[in-house]
């Protein structure tokens, strides 16, 4: 019997027990139960769309958190491919767990610093320490699947965090942004930028993320759904699609090679802000003017936002990680308490192409950020400070965008 089936059975038993208790009550109450009762015999029904920047929704889970036992372990991948894991994920996950009432010894967050062997060791330490739930954001699908198989064998519930672990146990959950939507936003942002910047005869380079990362596949699916029809009808020309990477130095080398081979290139899909920044450094070094060579990105990093303001990047996909962190923490708390999470939280499925199986998923919503909405999104959410964003040469651009 799988863990989820076991949880459902326990939930059903609890529900029958509560019904019998109610029938035997001497209170004399004739109140009818509300429609669509909470899962797990009264557990709160948290909605995936209800999380906010003040983490107030997590307070609804304090009773549920007190019912569970065992460690919640979180395994993050690295500190180099994106600044997000140190800058956002770890502190937001910590805040989410604490807002739900967990003490610091009831959860543990590790970063593998780019080493699959280190993540394996961290996972084994969590399992040996009595973990009941493990959140895994793997460096690659193979090492992630091995960790998750070991966790499942030990009776530990598994959540794929941010990246789907293709080939992992079928009986697991996935928490992320809708990554196909992330790619669509990048594709739509590029086409809008090409129009706004009046780029004639667009010759577009497609730069993907690392092919071992399932998210990169989903991003590609999203932006190619926008761009492929334009390539097919001759509106745009696709000049190339070299092997993908998340490493900015590799991206820089690849872009320079492609630019040499295709000197008429005048736009690029760049898969995140760090890789875009590497490309933009080359463009600036070649004397390319602002608002002439569109690039894209994601993660709403400080360099990415500054590149948007100065006219070298069209926009960035802002993934409010405080939403993803709360969704993951909430799901972990349900599983830790042995309670099936509600459908309002687990709001979709994601296909694991290796297993040919649909994995129950929690999706939160990404946002395309440009100069037009930067003040109302990343600045309002205090993802960056105005002092950091608007320093040096960016100050006048901030004034033009109404950021102060």
Buried (B, 14 or more C-beta within 10 A) or exposed (E): EEBBEEBBEBBEEBBEEBEEEEEEEEEEEEEEEEEEEBBBBEBBBBBBEBBEBEBEBBEBBBEBBEEBEBBBBBBBBBBBBBBBBBBBBBBBBBBBBBBBBBEEEBBBBBBBBEBBEBBBEBBBBBBEEEBBBBBBBBBBBBBBBBBBBBBBEBEBBBBBBBBBBBBBBBBBBBBBBBBBBBBBBBBBBBBBBBEEBEBEEBBBBBBBBBEBBBBBBBBBEBBBBBBBEBBEEEEBBBBBBBEBBBBBEBBBBBBBEBBEEBEEBBBBBBBBBBBBBBBBBBBBEEEEEBBBBBBBBBBBBBBBBBBBBBBBBBBBBBBBBBBBBBBBBBBBBBBBBBBBBBEBBBBBEBEBEBBEBEBBBBBBEBBBBBBEBBBEBBBEBEBBEEEEBBEEEBBEBBEEBEBE
